[in-house]
Amino acid sequence: MKNLEKPRPLGMRTLAVHAGQQPDKLTGAIATPITATSAFSYDNFDSGARRFSGEEPGYSYSRFANPTVAVVEQKMAALEGAESAVACASGMAAISAVLFAMLSTGDEIIHVGTLYGGTEGVIRNLLPRYGIKPVFVADTKDLQAALTPQTKMVFVETPANPVLGIVDIAVISRMAKQAGVVSVVDNTFATPYLTRPLDLGIDISLHSATKYISGHGDATGGVVVGSKALIDPIRTLSMKQFGGCLSPFEAALLTRGLKTLPLRVEASSLSAAHIAEVLDAHPAVSQVFYPGLKSHTGHEIAARQMKLFGGIMAIELRGGRDAARTFLDKLTIITQAVSVGDTDSLACHPATTTHSAVSAEVRRQSGITDGLVRISIGIEDVEDLIDDIQQALKGL
């Protein structure tokens, strides 16, 4: 009798290394070759017509698709458990493509909780110029009442930038499905290694690939994953109409970064959990925003939907803006910069950097105070990072 058991699914580390890749047929190269071309030849007149109409597979123009970029897309789809993916020039290009491909004049979008400042800007300021109404709710408990026949999308970021707010993804998915609207999760902070939103019923998961996906601070990109039916119109708008295509050079860097994603995220998450405990007991710190702490309001939800609690935290300093300035300027190992998810530990002051373009009212609503500092923990020795933080806090 034949063995009818299904093969065990490949693990995340294996997928991160091998998904979407195979040795180059021409040279045998293991690393994905960089296909640095703007256009691709086709066999004849009729073949060209079929490729551009979509009747025949194959590459025609790198703004539409590129073999090096395709590897990133296939790898990300595998890691997220998705049917399809499209890579974009940046995280904001990915977010904008999703919003404008899915929404039309007269539609409403509900955004739940705190979002990255750039996302806030597009939703609150740009979408209304095209007759798309943004509706903000602070928590999932307010979502049901906010849904109307005009609602077409529910958008959430979790953990949220920069105060690490946690939103229950399963609840968002259930309510969105009942209402017949598209659910979108910005999964940048969690990465597919810690959370797979599609497994929890979400329609679209997206990333600023500049962060953990790259992981080395040397590439800019964005990725959107979901079903082919949802990704195809996003690809058409993002690539063909907006022209927000990912460069093959950036794609090669993202592919390299993805190979070590599970290792880097696990290392930074374990270090961050330790550092959060240390900071939580420091007299100069009034509050630590880290979902791994039991005192965090979203701890129980995060424990259900995350493998670990991530490598990013925020701290509220008792001395306000002056204390934040002193602390940041005294750091020696941790670099003062605005990104997250690098091998290097980074720290910034959101009120004057990442969320400086957001109104004071929205910052207050989101808990972004003058004393708030965001810290992204890298892969350095945790003892060295603690020493650096302790000396920077001394005297505050």
The 8 nearest C-alpha neighbors of each residue, nearest first, counted from 0:
[[1, 2, 3, 4, 5, 6, 7, 8],
 [2, 0, 3, 4, 5, 6, 7, 8],
 [1, 3, 4, 0, 5, 6, 7, 8],
 [4, 2, 1, 5, 0, 6, 7, 8],
 [5, 3, 2, 6, 7, 1, 0, 8],
 [4, 6, 3, 7, 8, 2, 1, 9],
 [7, 5, 8, 4, 9, 3, 2, 10],
 [6, 8, 5, 9, 4, 10, 3, 11],
 [9, 7, 6, 10, 5, 11, 14, 13],
 [8, 10, 13, 7, 14, 11, 12, 6],
 [9, 11, 13, 12, 14, 8, 15, 7],
 [10, 12, 14, 13, 15, 78, 9, 192],
 [13, 11, 15, 14, 10, 261, 16, 258],
 [14, 12, 16, 10, 15, 11, 17, 9],
 [15, 13, 18, 11, 17, 16, 12, 10],
 [16, 14, 258, 12, 13, 257, 17, 11],
 [15, 17, 258, 13, 14, 18, 12, 257],
 [16, 18, 14, 20, 15, 13, 19, 21],
 [19, 17, 14, 74, 20, 15, 16, 77],
 [18, 20, 73, 74, 70, 17, 21, 71],
 [21, 19, 18, 17, 70, 22, 31, 74],
 [20, 22, 23, 29, 19, 17, 31, 24],
 [23, 21, 29, 27, 28, 24, 20, 30],
 [22, 24, 27, 28, 25, 26, 21, 29],
 [25, 23, 27, 26, 22, 28, 21, 29],
 [24, 26, 23, 27, 28, 22, 32, 29],
 [27, 25, 28, 23, 24, 22, 29, 32],
 [26, 28, 23, 22, 24, 25, 29, 21],
 [29, 27, 23, 22, 26, 30, 31, 32],
 [30, 28, 22, 27, 31, 23, 21, 20],
 [31, 29, 28, 32, 22, 23, 20, 255],
 [30, 32, 29, 33, 67, 251, 20, 23],
 [33, 31, 34, 30, 67, 23, 28, 251],
 [34, 32, 35, 67, 247, 248, 251, 31],
 [35, 33, 36, 67, 32, 247, 66, 65],
 [36, 34, 33, 247, 37, 248, 246, 67],
 [37, 35, 38, 34, 61, 39, 60, 65],
 [36, 38, 61, 60, 35, 39, 62, 59],
 [37, 39, 60, 36, 59, 61, 40, 58],
 [40, 38, 59, 60, 58, 41, 37, 36],
 [41, 39, 38, 42, 59, 58, 47, 43],
 [40, 42, 47, 43, 46, 39, 59, 44],
 [41, 43, 46, 40, 44, 47, 45, 39],
 [42, 44, 46, 45, 41, 47, 40, 48],
 [43, 45, 47, 46, 48, 42, 41, 49],
 [44, 46, 48, 47, 43, 49, 42, 50],
 [47, 45, 49, 43, 48, 44, 42, 50],
 [48, 46, 50, 44, 45, 49, 41, 43],
 [47, 49, 45, 51, 46, 50, 52, 44],
 [48, 50, 54, 46, 52, 55, 47, 51],
 [51, 49, 55, 53, 47, 52, 48, 54],
 [50, 52, 48, 53, 49, 47, 59, 54],
 [53, 51, 49, 50, 54, 48, 55, 47],
 [54, 52, 50, 51, 55, 49, 56, 48],
 [53, 55, 49, 52, 50, 56, 51, 48],
 [56, 54, 50, 49, 53, 57, 46, 52],
 [57, 55, 50, 54, 53, 58, 49, 51],
 [58, 56, 50, 55, 59, 41, 39, 53],
 [59, 57, 39, 60, 64, 65, 56, 50],
 [58, 60, 39, 38, 57, 50, 40, 61],
 [61, 59, 38, 62, 63, 37, 39, 58],
 [62, 60, 64, 65, 37, 63, 38, 59],
 [61, 63, 60, 244, 238, 64, 242, 239],
 [62, 64, 61, 238, 60, 239, 65, 244],
 [65, 63, 61, 62, 58, 60, 66, 69],
 [64, 66, 61, 68, 67, 69, 58, 247],
 [67, 65, 69, 68, 34, 70, 64, 58],
 [68, 66, 69, 247, 70, 65, 33, 34],
 [67, 69, 250, 65, 71, 70, 66, 247],
 [68, 70, 66, 72, 67, 71, 65, 73],
 [69, 71, 19, 73, 68, 72, 67, 74],
 [72, 70, 74, 68, 69, 73, 254, 75],
 [73, 71, 69, 84, 75, 70, 74, 85],
 [72, 74, 19, 76, 70, 75, 71, 69],
 [73, 75, 18, 19, 71, 77, 76, 72],
 [74, 76, 78, 72, 77, 73, 71, 79],
 [77, 75, 81, 73, 79, 74, 84, 78],
 [76, 78, 80, 74, 75, 79, 81, 73],
 [77, 79, 75, 76, 80, 191, 74, 14],
 [80, 78, 76, 81, 191, 77, 195, 75],
 [79, 81, 77, 78, 76, 82, 197, 198],
 [82, 80, 76, 225, 79, 83, 224, 77],
 [81, 83, 226, 227, 225, 76, 80, 84],
 [82, 84, 227, 81, 76, 225, 226, 224],
 [85, 83, 224, 72, 223, 76, 225, 230],
 [84, 86, 223, 72, 222, 234, 87, 224],
 [85, 87, 222, 221, 72, 245, 223, 84],
 [88, 86, 221, 245, 244, 93, 89, 243],
 [87, 89, 245, 220, 244, 243, 221, 92],
 [220, 90, 88, 221, 92, 91, 219, 87],
 [207, 89, 91, 221, 93, 92, 220, 206],
 [90, 92, 94, 93, 89, 95, 117, 118],
 [93, 91, 89, 95, 90, 94, 96, 88],
 [92, 94, 90, 96, 91, 221, 95, 87],
 [93, 95, 91, 97, 96, 92, 90, 98],
 [96, 94, 98, 92, 97, 93, 91, 99],
 [95, 97, 93, 237, 99, 94, 98, 100],
 [98, 96, 94, 100, 95, 99, 233, 101],
 [97, 99, 95, 101, 96, 100, 102, 94],
 [98, 100, 102, 96, 101, 97, 95, 103],
 [99, 101, 97, 233, 98, 96, 102, 236],
 [100, 102, 98, 99, 97, 103, 233, 151],
 [103, 101, 99, 98, 100, 106, 151, 104],
 [104, 102, 106, 105, 131, 101, 99, 130],
 [103, 105, 130, 131, 106, 129, 102, 132],
 [106, 104, 131, 130, 103, 107, 149, 132],
 [107, 105, 149, 131, 104, 103, 150, 151],
 [106, 108, 150, 132, 149, 131, 133, 151],
 [109, 107, 152, 133, 150, 153, 134, 151],
 [108, 110, 134, 153, 135, 133, 154, 152],
 [111, 109, 154, 135, 155, 153, 134, 108],
 [110, 112, 136, 155, 137, 138, 135, 154],
 [113, 111, 137, 138, 136, 114, 110, 155],
 [112, 114, 365, 159, 111, 160, 164, 115],
 [115, 113, 159, 156, 160, 119, 116, 118],
 [114, 116, 160, 118, 117, 119, 113, 161],
 [117, 115, 354, 119, 118, 353, 357, 120],
 [118, 116, 120, 119, 115, 121, 91, 354],
 [117, 119, 121, 120, 115, 116, 122, 114],
 [118, 120, 116, 122, 117, 121, 123, 114],
 [121, 119, 117, 118, 124, 123, 122, 116],
 [120, 122, 125, 118, 124, 119, 123, 126],
 [121, 123, 119, 126, 120, 124, 125, 118],
 [122, 124, 120, 119, 121, 133, 125, 126],
 [125, 123, 120, 121, 122, 126, 127, 128],
 [124, 126, 121, 128, 127, 122, 123, 120],
 [125, 127, 131, 128, 122, 129, 124, 121],
 [128, 126, 131, 130, 129, 132, 125, 124],
 [129, 127, 126, 125, 130, 124, 131, 132],
 [130, 128, 127, 126, 131, 104, 125, 103],
 [131, 129, 104, 127, 105, 128, 132, 126],
 [130, 132, 127, 106, 126, 104, 105, 129],
 [131, 133, 107, 127, 108, 130, 106, 134],
 [134, 132, 108, 107, 109, 123, 122, 135],
 [133, 135, 109, 108, 110, 132, 136, 107],
 [136, 134, 110, 109, 111, 133, 137, 112],
 [137, 135, 111, 138, 141, 112, 142, 110],
 [136, 138, 112, 111, 135, 141, 139, 113],
 [137, 139, 140, 136, 141, 112, 111, 142],
 [138, 140, 142, 141, 171, 111, 166, 137],
 [141, 139, 138, 142, 143, 137, 144, 136],
 [142, 140, 139, 138, 144, 143, 136, 145],
 [143, 141, 139, 145, 144, 140, 136, 146],
 [144, 142, 145, 146, 141, 174, 140, 139],
 [143, 145, 142, 146, 141, 147, 140, 136],
 [144, 146, 142, 143, 147, 141, 136, 134],
 [147, 145, 143, 144, 150, 142, 148, 178],
 [146, 148, 149, 150, 145, 144, 107, 178],
 [147, 149, 150, 146, 151, 178, 107, 106],
 [150, 148, 106, 147, 107, 151, 105, 146],
 [151, 149, 107, 147, 148, 108, 146, 152],
 [150, 152, 180, 107, 108, 106, 181, 149],
 [153, 151, 181, 108, 180, 182, 150, 109],
 [152, 154, 109, 182, 110, 108, 183, 181],
 [155, 153, 110, 183, 184, 182, 109, 152],
 [154, 156, 184, 111, 110, 185, 183, 157],
 [157, 155, 185, 159, 184, 114, 158, 186],
 [158, 156, 159, 165, 166, 164, 186, 155],
 [157, 159, 163, 165, 164, 188, 156, 189],
 [160, 158, 157, 163, 164, 156, 113, 161],
 [161, 159, 115, 162, 163, 114, 158, 113],
 [160, 162, 163, 159, 373, 313, 349, 115],
 [163, 161, 164, 160, 313, 288, 159, 366],
 [164, 162, 159, 158, 161, 160, 288, 289],
 [163, 165, 159, 158, 162, 157, 166, 297],
 [164, 166, 158, 297, 157, 163, 301, 159],
 [165, 167, 157, 168, 164, 139, 138, 297],
 [168, 166, 170, 169, 300, 171, 165, 139],
 [167, 169, 171, 170, 166, 172, 199, 196],
 [168, 170, 172, 199, 171, 167, 173, 200],
 [169, 171, 173, 172, 168, 167, 174, 139],
 [172, 170, 168, 174, 169, 173, 175, 167],
 [173, 171, 169, 175, 201, 200, 170, 174],
 [172, 174, 170, 176, 175, 171, 169, 177],
 [173, 175, 177, 171, 176, 172, 170, 178],
 [176, 174, 178, 180, 172, 177, 173, 179],
 [177, 175, 179, 173, 178, 174, 172, 180],
 [176, 178, 174, 175, 179, 173, 180, 172],
 [177, 179, 175, 176, 180, 174, 146, 148],
 [178, 180, 176, 177, 175, 181, 151, 174],
 [181, 179, 151, 175, 152, 178, 176, 182],
 [180, 182, 152, 202, 151, 153, 175, 183],
 [181, 183, 153, 202, 201, 152, 175, 154],
 [184, 182, 203, 154, 204, 202, 153, 155],
 [185, 183, 204, 155, 156, 186, 154, 203],
 [184, 186, 156, 205, 187, 206, 204, 155],
 [185, 187, 189, 206, 190, 184, 188, 205],
 [188, 186, 206, 190, 189, 185, 207, 205],
 [189, 187, 186, 190, 158, 157, 309, 311],
 [188, 190, 193, 186, 187, 194, 309, 158],
 [191, 189, 192, 187, 186, 193, 188, 194],
 [192, 190, 194, 195, 79, 193, 78, 189],
 [191, 193, 190, 261, 194, 11, 189, 264],
 [192, 194, 306, 305, 189, 191, 190, 307],
 [195, 193, 305, 191, 189, 192, 196, 304],
 [194, 196, 191, 79, 198, 197, 193, 199],
 [197, 195, 199, 198, 201, 194, 204, 200],
 [196, 198, 201, 200, 199, 195, 202, 204],
 [199, 197, 196, 200, 195, 201, 80, 79],
 [200, 198, 196, 197, 169, 201, 168, 195],
 [199, 201, 197, 172, 198, 202, 169, 196],
 [202, 200, 197, 172, 196, 182, 199, 203],
 [203, 201, 182, 225, 183, 197, 181, 200],
 [204, 202, 183, 225, 224, 201, 182, 184],
 [205, 203, 184, 224, 183, 185, 223, 186],
 [206, 204, 223, 185, 222, 186, 224, 184],
 [207, 205, 187, 222, 208, 221, 186, 185],
 [90, 206, 208, 221, 209, 187, 210, 220],
 [209, 207, 221, 212, 220, 210, 206, 213],
 [208, 210, 219, 220, 207, 213, 218, 212],
 [211, 209, 340, 208, 339, 212, 214, 213],
 [212, 210, 340, 214, 213, 341, 208, 209],
 [213, 211, 208, 214, 257, 210, 256, 253],
 [214, 212, 256, 253, 211, 209, 215, 210],
 [213, 215, 341, 211, 212, 340, 256, 210],
 [214, 216, 341, 217, 213, 342, 256, 218],
 [217, 215, 341, 214, 218, 213, 209, 210],
 [216, 218, 215, 219, 213, 252, 209, 214],
 [219, 217, 249, 209, 216, 213, 252, 220],
 [218, 220, 209, 89, 208, 249, 88, 217],
 [89, 221, 219, 88, 208, 209, 87, 90],
 [220, 222, 90, 89, 207, 208, 87, 93],
 [221, 223, 86, 206, 205, 85, 87, 93],
 [222, 224, 205, 85, 84, 204, 93, 86],
 [225, 223, 84, 204, 83, 203, 76, 81],
 [224, 226, 203, 81, 83, 202, 82, 230],
 [227, 225, 82, 228, 229, 83, 230, 81],
 [226, 228, 230, 83, 229, 231, 82, 225],
 [227, 229, 226, 230, 231, 232, 225, 83],
 [230, 228, 226, 227, 231, 232, 225, 233],
 [229, 231, 227, 233, 232, 228, 234, 226],
 [230, 232, 234, 233, 229, 227, 228, 235],
 [233, 231, 235, 234, 230, 236, 229, 100],
 [232, 234, 230, 236, 100, 231, 235, 237],
 [235, 233, 231, 237, 232, 236, 238, 85],
 [236, 234, 232, 239, 233, 238, 237, 231],
 [235, 237, 240, 233, 234, 238, 239, 241],
 [238, 236, 241, 234, 96, 243, 235, 233],
 [239, 237, 242, 244, 243, 63, 235, 234],
 [238, 240, 235, 242, 236, 63, 237, 241],
 [239, 241, 236, 242, 238, 237, 235, 243],
 [242, 240, 237, 243, 236, 238, 239, 96],
 [241, 243, 238, 239, 240, 244, 237, 62],
 [244, 242, 88, 237, 238, 241, 87, 92],
 [245, 243, 87, 88, 238, 62, 242, 246],
 [244, 246, 88, 87, 86, 220, 247, 250],
 [245, 247, 249, 248, 250, 244, 88, 68],
 [248, 246, 250, 249, 67, 68, 33, 251],
 [247, 249, 251, 246, 250, 33, 252, 35],
 [248, 250, 252, 246, 247, 251, 218, 253],
 [251, 249, 247, 253, 68, 248, 252, 254],
 [252, 250, 254, 248, 249, 253, 247, 255],
 [251, 253, 255, 249, 250, 254, 256, 218],
 [252, 254, 213, 256, 250, 255, 251, 257],
 [255, 253, 251, 257, 256, 252, 71, 250],
 [254, 256, 252, 253, 257, 258, 251, 213],
 [257, 255, 213, 253, 254, 258, 214, 259],
 [256, 258, 260, 254, 259, 212, 255, 15],
 [257, 259, 16, 15, 256, 255, 260, 254],
 [258, 260, 262, 257, 261, 256, 263, 15],
 [259, 261, 257, 263, 262, 258, 264, 256],
 [262, 260, 264, 263, 259, 192, 265, 12],
 [263, 261, 259, 265, 260, 264, 266, 12],
 [264, 262, 266, 260, 265, 261, 259, 267],
 [265, 263, 267, 261, 266, 262, 268, 260],
 [264, 266, 268, 262, 263, 267, 261, 269],
 [265, 267, 263, 269, 268, 264, 378, 262],
 [266, 268, 310, 270, 264, 377, 378, 269],
 [269, 267, 310, 309, 271, 265, 270, 266],
 [268, 270, 272, 266, 271, 267, 265, 273],
 [269, 271, 267, 273, 268, 272, 381, 274],
 [272, 270, 274, 268, 310, 273, 269, 275],
 [271, 273, 275, 269, 270, 274, 268, 291],
 [274, 272, 270, 276, 271, 275, 277, 269],
 [273, 275, 271, 277, 276, 272, 278, 270],
 [276, 274, 278, 272, 277, 273, 271, 279],
 [277, 275, 279, 273, 274, 278, 272, 280],
 [276, 278, 274, 275, 279, 280, 273, 281],
 [279, 277, 281, 275, 280, 276, 274, 284],
 [278, 280, 276, 277, 281, 287, 275, 286],
 [279, 281, 278, 277, 282, 276, 284, 275],
 [280, 282, 278, 284, 283, 279, 277, 285],
 [281, 283, 284, 280, 285, 279, 317, 278],
 [284, 282, 281, 317, 395, 316, 285, 392],
 [285, 283, 316, 282, 281, 286, 315, 317],
 [284, 286, 317, 315, 316, 283, 287, 282],
 [287, 285, 315, 284, 314, 288, 279, 316],
 [286, 288, 314, 279, 289, 313, 315, 275],
 [289, 287, 313, 312, 162, 314, 163, 286],
 [288, 290, 312, 291, 292, 287, 163, 295],
 [291, 289, 298, 292, 295, 308, 297, 301],
 [290, 292, 308, 289, 298, 272, 293, 295],
 [293, 291, 294, 290, 295, 289, 298, 276],
 [292, 294, 295, 298, 291, 290, 296, 299],
 [293, 295, 292, 296, 298, 290, 291, 297],
 [296, 294, 298, 293, 297, 290, 292, 289],
 [297, 295, 298, 294, 290, 293, 299, 165],
 [296, 298, 165, 300, 295, 299, 301, 290],
 [297, 299, 290, 301, 295, 300, 293, 296],
 [298, 300, 302, 301, 297, 303, 293, 296],
 [301, 299, 303, 302, 297, 298, 167, 304],
 [302, 300, 298, 304, 303, 305, 299, 297],
 [301, 303, 299, 300, 305, 304, 298, 306],
 [304, 302, 300, 301, 305, 299, 306, 298],
 [303, 305, 301, 302, 194, 300, 306, 168],
 [306, 304, 193, 194, 307, 301, 302, 303],
 [305, 307, 193, 194, 308, 304, 302, 192],
 [308, 306, 305, 309, 193, 268, 265, 302],
 [307, 309, 291, 290, 268, 305, 306, 310],
 [310, 308, 268, 307, 311, 189, 264, 267],
 [309, 311, 268, 267, 271, 376, 375, 312],
 [312, 310, 375, 374, 309, 376, 271, 313],
 [313, 311, 289, 374, 288, 373, 375, 163],
 [314, 312, 373, 288, 372, 374, 162, 287],
 [315, 313, 287, 372, 371, 286, 288, 316],
 [314, 316, 371, 286, 370, 285, 284, 287],
 [317, 315, 284, 370, 318, 319, 285, 283],
 [318, 316, 285, 319, 283, 284, 315, 370],
 [317, 319, 322, 316, 321, 320, 370, 395],
 [370, 320, 318, 322, 369, 317, 321, 316],
 [319, 321, 369, 370, 323, 322, 324, 318],
 [322, 320, 324, 323, 319, 325, 318, 370],
 [321, 323, 318, 325, 320, 324, 319, 326],
 [324, 322, 320, 326, 321, 325, 370, 327],
 [323, 325, 321, 327, 322, 326, 328, 320],
 [326, 324, 322, 328, 323, 327, 329, 321],
 [327, 325, 391, 323, 329, 324, 328, 392],
 [326, 328, 324, 329, 330, 325, 323, 335],
 [327, 329, 325, 326, 330, 324, 335, 391],
 [328, 330, 391, 326, 327, 325, 331, 390],
 [331, 329, 327, 391, 328, 333, 387, 332],
 [330, 332, 333, 329, 387, 334, 328, 391],
 [333, 331, 330, 334, 387, 384, 344, 383],
 [332, 334, 344, 345, 331, 330, 335, 346],
 [333, 335, 345, 336, 346, 332, 344, 331],
 [334, 336, 346, 347, 345, 327, 333, 337],
 [337, 335, 347, 345, 346, 334, 338, 339],
 [338, 336, 347, 353, 346, 339, 352, 335],
 [337, 339, 336, 210, 345, 340, 341, 375],
 [340, 338, 375, 210, 341, 345, 337, 211],
 [339, 341, 211, 210, 214, 375, 342, 377],
 [342, 340, 214, 215, 343, 216, 339, 377],
 [341, 343, 377, 378, 215, 214, 344, 340],
 [344, 342, 377, 341, 345, 378, 379, 333],
 [343, 345, 377, 376, 333, 375, 334, 342],
 [346, 344, 334, 375, 333, 335, 336, 374],
 [347, 345, 374, 335, 373, 336, 375, 334],
 [346, 348, 373, 337, 336, 335, 372, 349],
 [347, 349, 372, 350, 351, 352, 373, 371],
 [350, 348, 353, 352, 354, 351, 347, 372],
 [351, 349, 355, 354, 348, 352, 369, 367],
 [350, 352, 355, 349, 348, 354, 353, 369],
 [353, 351, 349, 355, 354, 350, 348, 337],
 [352, 354, 349, 355, 116, 337, 351, 350],
 [355, 353, 116, 357, 350, 349, 356, 352],
 [354, 356, 351, 352, 350, 357, 353, 349],
 [357, 355, 354, 358, 116, 353, 120, 352],
 [358, 356, 354, 355, 116, 361, 362, 359],
 [357, 359, 361, 360, 362, 356, 355, 354],
 [358, 360, 362, 361, 363, 357, 364, 355],
 [359, 361, 363, 358, 362, 364, 357, 365],
 [360, 362, 364, 358, 363, 359, 365, 357],
 [363, 361, 367, 359, 365, 364, 360, 366],
 [364, 362, 360, 366, 365, 361, 367, 359],
 [363, 365, 361, 362, 366, 360, 367, 113],
 [366, 364, 362, 363, 113, 367, 361, 112],
 [365, 367, 363, 364, 368, 362, 162, 371],
 [368, 366, 362, 365, 363, 350, 371, 369],
 [367, 369, 370, 371, 366, 363, 350, 362],
 [370, 368, 320, 319, 371, 350, 367, 323],
 [319, 369, 371, 320, 316, 368, 315, 323],
 [372, 370, 315, 368, 369, 314, 367, 316],
 [371, 373, 348, 314, 313, 347, 315, 374],
 [374, 372, 313, 347, 346, 312, 161, 348],
 [375, 373, 346, 312, 345, 311, 313, 376],
 [376, 374, 311, 345, 339, 344, 310, 346],
 [375, 377, 344, 310, 267, 271, 311, 374],
 [378, 376, 344, 342, 343, 267, 379, 341],
 [377, 379, 342, 267, 266, 343, 380, 263],
 [378, 380, 377, 381, 384, 343, 383, 344],
 [381, 379, 383, 382, 378, 384, 270, 377],
 [380, 382, 384, 383, 270, 379, 385, 274],
 [383, 381, 385, 384, 380, 386, 379, 387],
 [384, 382, 386, 381, 385, 380, 387, 379],
 [385, 383, 387, 381, 386, 382, 388, 380],
 [384, 386, 388, 382, 387, 383, 389, 381],
 [385, 387, 389, 383, 384, 388, 390, 382],
 [386, 388, 384, 385, 390, 389, 330, 383],
 [389, 387, 385, 391, 386, 390, 392, 384],
 [388, 390, 386, 392, 391, 387, 385, 393],
 [389, 391, 393, 387, 392, 388, 386, 329],
 [392, 390, 329, 326, 388, 389, 393, 330],
 [393, 391, 389, 390, 395, 326, 388, 394],
 [394, 392, 390, 391, 395, 389, 283, 326],
 [393, 395, 392, 391, 283, 390, 322, 326],
 [394, 393, 392, 283, 322, 318, 326, 325]]
